[in-house]
Amino acid sequence: MQRTTAESSDQPEAKTPLRSWYALGLLFVVYVFNFIDRSILGILNQAIKEDLGLTDTQMGFLGGIAFAIFYTFLGIPIARLADRSVRRNVLAVSLTIWSLMTAVCGFAGNFVHLLLARIGVAVGEAGGSPPSHSMISDLFPPSRRATALAIYALGIPVGSMLGNLAGGWLNEAFDWRTAFIVVGLPGVALALLVRFTLAEPVRGASEPSRQSEQETPPVGEVFRYLWAKRSFRYLSLGGALHAFVGYGVGYWIPAFFIRSHGLGTGELGTWLFYLGFAGMAGTFLGGYMADRLARRDLRWYTWLPGIATLASVPFSVAVYLVSDYSTALLLMIIPTILGSYYLGPTFALTQALVGLRMRALASSILLFILNLIGMGLGPQFTGILSDLLNANSSLGIESLRYALLCVLFFNVVSTLYYLLAARHLRKDMADAESANARSANQTATAPAG
């Protein structure tokens, strides 16, 4: 990300060690489990609603605010712990917690029971991404970081597609309770693999000048540092509104196809599984293309996700309006690809704008903003709007279709924020590089002991 003189030359870069690729692969698998356990609620949405007699507003609360509040607010202190301790251990404990609590969801007898179990999942998953982002940034050099983080972010579509496939067919073969138990428990075994096979990376090992001896700054200082950079301010708001649409639509898509097109969870889960490959392609291409294009102009890190977000809107409109379900699902391929472009560039830019001892915390701050607005408000807004349209019109079950259409407006606003971030990016990156260089020099010249 940060272009030093050495990196901008024609000299070939050092080969990335095999242990870095193993670590990235294992962290990717953990992220897959993260999103299996998080997203399975979507494919089971309608079955749970009918079994427990819930409303769309209540289901939106379970998939939105109730999860996001704990996930986002606990993410910052856990990231603080990760910046000060062994990140691998933080991740292993967090994985154990969210896996066990996913299984507990299967024993819920009413709304309150399920609410408490989902809060437990959120508490565990709060410790997933911040230590992972920090470790990946120490394992891969700046010029390859967006690609590495995009590979890691592939866990989102892969986890979602596996959650849809497993949840859909387990629900049809058994019930929604069995689905939660079966997908939750294997994560405990994965946590042991993380604890005993993943080596803790040396902080700053991938940097031209290491600052691993820096003290970890206070949370407030890191937040003020980031928020003072207008590029980060607009980047985070653009990403948050994009996530608002992503979660506000993605959580309700299964219920939409079940209600409006009459699909069963097994068949729908299979369709959504194959659509996950489009999400994988978009996630990887977003990071890879951003790294390539940014060699000519750094602003492509924000231009690319902004353009992709806007281009996805007309295709999404068509998905919700066509009458044939197979046509709608095929059309979903395009917005699924384009909607995933923002992940790698957004995460990589945030890591590049801070010092080494700020990275897990910076990731947590970004996820706090993205998830509080996106994950927290997106599903809730869609659920409330669906109930309102159902109660005040003759739409009936079609109310969800039009609620989803309304949510798409926020992608247009997201694009504007990404374009605004581009206006300030080069200056903020130059300031960050200068600050890191000064910090490195101070560390190098400080007396020992």
N, C-alpha and C positions, 0 to 999 in steps of 0.2 A: 504494500500500500504506500508506505513512505518511500519516495524515490531518492535514494542516495546517489552520489556520483558513481560509486562502484556498480550499483545496480543498473544504472542507465547506460553503462558501457556495453560493448558487444561481447564481453567475456562471458563464457557459460557459467551458470550458477552451480553451486555445489549440489551433488545428488542428495535427495532426501533419504535419511537412513530408514531401513526396514522397520525398526522399532517405532518410528513415527507413524508409518502406515498401519502397523498393527494397532497402535493406540487409537488412531483415527477410526479404524474399522470397529474396534470394540466400543468406542464412544458412540459411533453411529448406531450400533445394535441397541445400546442403552436408550438412545433417543427414539428408536423404533418402538421399544416397549413403553416408553413414556407416552407416545401418541396412540398406541393400541389401547392403553388403559384410560387415556383421556377421551379419545374419540368414540369409543364403543357405545357411549351413552346415546350418540346420535342415531345409530342404526336401531337401537332398542327403544328409542323415544316413544314411538306409537304404542308398542307393546306395554311399556311401563305405564303410559298414560291411561290406557284402557284397563289394565289390571288394578292400578291403585286409584283410579277415578280422578285424575288430575287435570288441570287446565293447561293451555299453552303458556300462560304466564308463569305457572308453577314450574313447568318443564324448562322454560327459558331461564328461570332462577337457578335451577339445578345445574344447567349447562353453562351459565353465565356468571352472574354476580357472586353467588355462593362459592363457586370455585375460584373465581378470579381474585376476590378480596384476600383470601388466605394465600393463594399462589403468589400474588404480587407483593404483598406487604412482608411476607416471610422471606421472599427472595433476597431482599437487601441485607438483613442480618446474616443469612446463610452465606451470601456472597462475601460479606465481610470476613466471616469465619474462613472461607475458602482462600481468601487473599492472605490470611495469616497462618494457615495450617496446611495439612496434607490434603490436597484437593481430591485425590483418589478416594480417601476414606469418607470424606463428606458425601461424595457421589454414591458410594456403596451403601451407606446407611440410608440415604434418601431413597434409593431404588428399593431397598427392602421395605421401607414404610409404605410407599405408594403401591407396591405390588400386593402387600397384605391387605391394605384398605380397599383395593379394587375387588379382591375376593370377598371381603366383608359386605360389599354392596349387594351381593347375591342373597344375603340373609335379611335384607330390609323388609319390614312388614308394612310400612306406611311412609308418607312423605318425609316426616322428621327423621326416621331411621336412615333413609336414603340420603337425605341432606347431610347428616353427620358423617356418613361413610364417604361421601364425595368430598367433604371438607378434609377428611383424613388423606384422601388421594392428593388433594391440592397441597397439603402440608409437605408431603413427601416430594412431589414433583417440583416444588419451589427450589429444591437443592439439586436439580438436574442440569440445567443449561449453564448457569454462571461458572461453576468449576470446569465444565467441559470446554466452554469458550476460552477460558483462561489457559487451559492446558494445550489446546490446539494452537493458540497464538504463540506458545513457547516451543511448539514442535515444528512449525512451518514458518519460513521467512515471509516478510511483508509482501513480496511480489507474488506469493502463492497462497496468501492467507484467505482471500475471498473464495478461491477455488476450494480450499480445504474446508472452510466453513460452509460452503454450499454443499459439499459432499456430506458433511455432518447434518445439515438441514434437510437432506434427503430422508432423514428419519421421519419427518413430518408426513410426506405423502405415503411412504412405505408403511409407517405405523397406522395411518388412517385407512389405507387399503386393506391391510391385514385385519384391522379391527372390524371393518365393515364386512369382510368375507367371513371371518370366524364368528362374529356376533350375529350376522344374518342367518347363517346355517345352524348354529347352535340354538338360536331362538326357535327356529322352525322344528328342529329335531327334538329339542327338550323344552327349554323356556329361557326367558331373559336372565333368570337367577343363575342357572347353570353357566350361561355365557360369561358372566362376571367372574365366577369362580375359576373356570378353566383358563381364561386369559390372564388372570391375576397371579396365580401361584408360581408359574415358571420364572417370574422376575426375581424371586428369592435366590434361585440357583445362579442366575446371572450376576447378582450382587456379589456372590462368593468369587466368581470368576474375575470380576473387577478388582476386588480387594487383593487377590493373591497373584494376579498375572499382569496387572497394569502398573508400570513403573511411574513414579511421580517425576514429571519433567523438571529440569533445572529452569528456574525462572529467568527469562531473558536469553535463553540459549540460542534463539533464532535471530537475535538482534545484532546489527552491526556494532553497536556499543552497548554492553550489558549494564543494566542498572539494578541487578538483583539484590543489592544491599540497601536499596531505598526503603525507608519506613513506609508502612501502609498509611495513607492519609485518612482523615475522618470522613464519614459518609457525607456530611454536609459540604465538605470541601470538594469532594469529587463531583457532587451534584452541581454545585455552583460553577465549578470549572467547566463542566460539560454544557450547562445551560447558558453560560456566557458566550458560547460559540453558536452563532446564529445558524450555521450549517447543521449542527446537531439538533437544534431546536426544531427547525423545519423538517429535518429528516425523521425525527422521532414522531412528529405529528402526522407527517405523510404516511409513515409506516403504521401508526396507530389507527388512522382512518381506513387504510387498506385492510388491516386486521379486523376492524369493525365489520367490514363487508364480508371478509373471509369467514369469520366465526359466525356472523349473523346469518349468512347463507349456508355455509357448510354444515352447521349443526342441524338445520331444518330441511336440508335437501332430501334425506331419506323419508321424512314425514310427508313432504310435498309429493314425492312420487308414489307413496303408498296411498295417500288420500286422493290425489287428482288423477292418477293413472292406474290405481288398483294393483300395484306390484306387491309381491310377497317379500319378506325380508331376505330370504335366501337368494332369489333371483336378483333382487336389487343389490345385495351385498356383492354378488359376482360382477355385476356391471360396474359398481363403484371400485371394486378391486382392479379391474382393467383400466379404469380411468386414472387410477393412482399412478400408472406409468407415465401419463401425461404430466402429472404433478412432479414426478421425479425428473423428467426431462426439463421442465421449466425451472426447477430449483437449481439443477446443475448448470444449465445454460445461462441462467442469470449471473451466477458467480464467475463462470468461465468467460463469458462475453464481456463482463464488466472489467475483469483483469486485462483482457486483450485490448479493449477499446480505450481503457484508461492510460495505456502507454502513450497514446496520442494526446489525450486530454482527460485530466483527473475527474472532470465533471460528469463523465459518462457513468460514474458510480451512482449518480442521482438521476441523470437523464434517462438511463435505461429502464429502471423500475418505474419512473413516471410515465414514460411513453407506453410501456407494456400494460400498465394499469388502465390507462385511458382506452387503449385499443381493445381491451377485453369487454368493455361495457356493452356495445351493440350485440355481441354474440351471447352475452348473458341474458339480455332482454329476449332474444329469440328462444333461448332455452325455456323460459317461463311461459311463453305465449304459444308455442306450437302444440298441437293436439296429440301428436303421435309420440309415445314415450321413447321409442328407439331413436327417432330423429332428435329429440331433446337431449338424450344421453350422448349421442354422437356429437352434437353441437357443443356439448360441455367440454370436449377435448381442448378447444381453443382457449376459452377463459381459464381452464385449469392450468394450461401451460403458462399463459401470460401472467396469471395471478400469482405464480410462484417465483417470478423473476426478482422480487424485491429482497428476498431473504439473505442471500450471500452478500450482496453489496451493502445492505443496511448494517448487518452485523460486523462486517469487516471494517467499514468506515468508523464505527464506534470504537473498535479496538485500536485503530490507528490514531485516534484523536487523544488518547490518554497514555500515561506512563505504565510501566510494567506492573507496579503494585496497585494499580487502579483497575486492572482489566476485568477481573471477575465482578467487581462492584459496578463498573461501567456497563457490563453486559446486563447485570441485574437491574440497573436503572433504566436501560432501554427496554428490557422485557417488562418492567413495572409499567412504563407508559403504554407500550403496545398492548399488554394483556389487560390492564385495568380498563382501557377504552375499548379495545377490540374484543377480547374474550369475555370481559365482564358485561359490557353494555350491548354488544352485538346480538347475541342470542336472546337477551332479555327484551331488547327493543323490538325484534322481530316477533317474539311471542306475544307481547302486549299489543302490538299493532294488529296481529292476526286476530286476537280476541276482540279488539275494538271493531274491526271490520266485520267480523262475524256477528257481533251484537247489534250493529247499527246499519246493516245492509242486508240484502238478500243473497249475499255471496255464499254463505254456508261454508262448506269445507274448502271452497275456492278462495277463502279469505287469505290463506297462507300464500297462495300464488301471488297475490297483489301486494302483500306485505314484503315479499322477497324483491319484487320490482322496485318498491320504494327505497329499499336499502341501498340499491346500486348507485344512487345519487352521490353517496359519500366517496365513491371511487373517483369521481370528477374532482372533488375537493382535495383528495389525496394527491392527485397528479399536480395540482397547483403548488402544494407544499414541497413536493420533490423538486420542482423547477425553481422554487425560491431557495432551496438548500444549495442548488448548484451555483447561485450567484455569490455565495460566501465561502464555498468549499476550499478554493485554492488558498485564500488568505488564512483560513483557520488551520489548514494542514501545515502551511509554512510556519505558523506560530507554534503549533504542536511540536514540529521537528526541532525548532529552535529551543523550546522549553526542555525537551528531552535531552538535547545535546548539552545544555547548561547543567542539567541535573547529573548527567553522566560525568561531566568534568569535575563537578563538585565532589561526587562520590570517589572518583579516581584520585583526587588530590587531598582528600580528607585524611588526617592522621590516624594510624591504626590504634586499636585498643579502646 
